[in-house]
Amino acid sequence: MNRTSVLVAPASACAAALTTFVNAIQGIGASGTAAIDMATLISEDEAVISDLNAVGITSNFSDWMSQLISDGGEATIAGDTVRAALGLPAS
């Protein structure tokens, strides 16, 4: 068993949970800057979902992990922007 095979199930569960979140926030009726911020968050979260779903098919674990960390960081920044716009604390 290689290191990516042990990650498939937890990565799939995380991707499913994040997909549920993205689907839920897509239905929020935001406008103006908030709508732009939400769209950015959704886009960044979709990149993380794609990364998580790719763990079982990656040929280079280090490259996969680097991409996940990068995309996760961007998603965190986007989430903090949305939270700030809503008057909530950062993550």
Backbone torsions as a table, in degrees:
resi	resn	phi	psi	omega
1	MET	NA	126.1	179.3
2	ASN	-93.2	171.8	-174.0
3	ARG	-66.3	-27.4	178.3
4	THR	-75.2	-32.7	-178.0
5	SER	-65.6	-32.0	178.7
6	VAL	-76.2	-13.9	179.7
7	LEU	-93.3	-12.6	-173.9
8	VAL	-59.2	-50.1	-177.0
9	ALA	-64.4	-50.3	179.4
10	PRO	-65.7	-35.5	178.3
11	ALA	-65.6	-39.4	178.0
12	SER	-63.6	-41.4	178.2
13	ALA	-64.2	-41.5	177.7
14	CYS	-65.2	-42.9	178.8
15	ALA	-61.9	-40.6	179.3
16	ALA	-64.9	-43.2	179.3
17	ALA	-64.8	-41.7	179.5
18	LEU	-67.7	-35.8	175.8
19	THR	-63.2	-41.8	176.9
20	THR	-60.4	-43.7	178.0
21	PHE	-61.5	-48.3	-179.6
22	VAL	-59.8	-44.4	179.1
23	ASN	-61.4	-37.6	-179.9
24	ALA	-68.4	-43.9	-177.0
25	ILE	-77.2	-18.4	176.1
26	GLN	-64.6	-24.0	-179.4
27	GLY	-86.5	-2.4	179.4
28	ILE	-78.4	129.4	-178.2
29	GLY	-84.6	79.4	177.8
30	ALA	-93.3	156.7	177.0
31	SER	-136.8	166.8	177.4
32	GLY	61.1	-138.4	-178.5
33	THR	-60.9	-37.6	179.7
34	ALA	-61.3	-38.7	178.6
35	ALA	-64.8	-39.7	178.1
36	ILE	-65.8	-44.6	178.6
37	ASP	-61.6	-41.4	178.9
38	MET	-64.6	-41.9	179.4
39	ALA	-62.5	-39.3	177.4
40	THR	-64.4	-44.8	178.4
41	LEU	-59.9	-44.8	179.5
42	ILE	-61.1	-44.5	179.6
43	SER	-61.9	-44.4	179.7
44	GLU	-66.5	-40.9	177.5
45	ASP	-64.1	-37.4	177.9
46	GLU	-64.4	-33.5	175.9
47	ALA	-64.9	-42.0	178.2
48	VAL	-64.6	-41.7	177.6
49	ILE	-58.8	-44.8	178.6
50	SER	-60.7	-43.4	178.2
51	ASP	-60.5	-48.2	-178.5
52	LEU	-60.4	-40.0	-179.9
53	ASN	-71.3	-17.6	-178.3
54	ALA	-88.3	-6.1	-173.8
55	VAL	-58.8	-36.7	-177.8
56	GLY	-76.3	-12.7	-177.2
57	ILE	-117.2	1.0	-178.4
58	THR	-70.0	143.7	176.5
59	SER	-99.3	-10.2	-179.2
60	ASN	-136.5	101.7	-175.7
61	PHE	-59.9	-42.3	-178.5
62	SER	-61.4	-44.1	178.0
63	ASP	-64.4	-41.4	178.8
64	TRP	-61.1	-47.3	-178.4
65	MET	-63.9	-41.6	178.0
66	SER	-60.9	-41.7	179.6
67	GLN	-66.7	-42.4	178.8
68	LEU	-61.9	-43.5	179.3
69	ILE	-63.7	-43.6	179.3
70	SER	-63.2	-50.2	-179.0
71	ASP	-65.6	-37.8	177.4
72	GLY	-62.8	-39.7	176.9
73	GLY	-63.4	-42.3	178.0
74	GLU	-65.3	-38.9	177.9
75	ALA	-65.4	-37.6	178.1
76	THR	-64.7	-43.6	178.0
77	ILE	-61.4	-45.2	179.3
78	ALA	-62.9	-40.1	178.1
79	GLY	-64.5	-40.6	178.0
80	ASP	-64.3	-36.1	177.7
81	THR	-63.6	-44.5	178.5
82	VAL	-64.7	-44.6	-179.8
83	ARG	-61.6	-40.8	179.1
84	ALA	-63.2	-40.8	178.8
85	ALA	-63.1	-28.2	-179.8
86	LEU	-92.6	0.0	-179.6
87	GLY	78.7	21.9	-179.8
88	LEU	-102.5	156.6	178.9
89	PRO	-70.3	157.0	177.5
90	ALA	-67.7	162.6	-179.4
91	SER	-71.1	NA	NA
